[in-house]
Amino acid sequence: MKHTLSVLVENNPGVLSRISGLFSRRGFNIDSLAVGVTEDKNVSRMTIVVDGDNYTIEQLTKQLNKLIDVIKVTDISKDSVIRELALIKVNASLSTRNEILQIVYIFRAKVIDISKSTMTIEITGNSQKITALEELLQPFGIKEMVRTGAIGLERGQKVIKYTINDEEE
């Protein structure tokens, strides 16, 4: 089962290397990884998607919490809003543009660039939505594609609070 881990870390050089090294040493494959600063410039949030059963994820969480720069690890796989972003450049002749635009509209995506022979589409959504759009655009000829890793926040009033010295606020 896929799990999405939200890992708050001190914003220091080498943190990503130490965390990816832990995954490597333990033989875990990272399905996706996104890192960015939070509302506190001294703290970054890593969103890591990994495949494993509950016991495996619990052990991995314990190992992550032992790393010096890790502030907090939370499994946000349930009751969360999780999204990805993708940019897809597709062949688009004059005769196929309308059909592509209809597909883009249905998926609530956006055309962000157009040339004589291509269209670049931006889509945000869950992994299944992005994969579905990709499959429908395949027959037109996808020239290039890039997907971000998943990012997410827990729903409603739930907030992962922290301070550098790991006290709950």
C-alpha positions, 0 to 999 in steps of 0.5 A: 500500500502507498503511504504519504509521509510528511517530514518536517526537517531543519532547512540545512544542507545535506538533509535530503542526502541523509534521508535518501541514504536511509531509504537506500540502506533499508532497501526502500524505493521512493515513489515520489519526493517533493521538498519545499520551505514552509511558513518558517524559512528554517524548516522544510517539508518533505513529502515522500510517497513510499510503498509498504505495509503498516509495520514497514512504514512504522519502522521507517518512521522510527528510523527517520525520527532518529535522524538529527535534522528531522523534526517530525514525521507524520503519515498523511495517507488518510484524510488528507488533500494530496495533489501533483502537478504535471506539464505535458507537451503534446503534438497538436496540429490544426486538425487535432487542436479542438479535440485536445482542447475538449479533453483539457476542458473535461479534466479542468486542465489549462493550456499554458503554451501553444506553438504551430505544432504543439500545446503544453498543458498544465494539470493539477490533481491526484495521481489517477487524474493525471495518469488518465489525462496522460493516457488520453493524450497518448494517441496525439503523441506526447513529446515531453512530460514532467510530473512533480512529486505528491504534496499534501496537507491534512484536511480540516483543522488538523495542522502539523505544528512544530518548533525547532526544539520539537515542542508541540504548539 
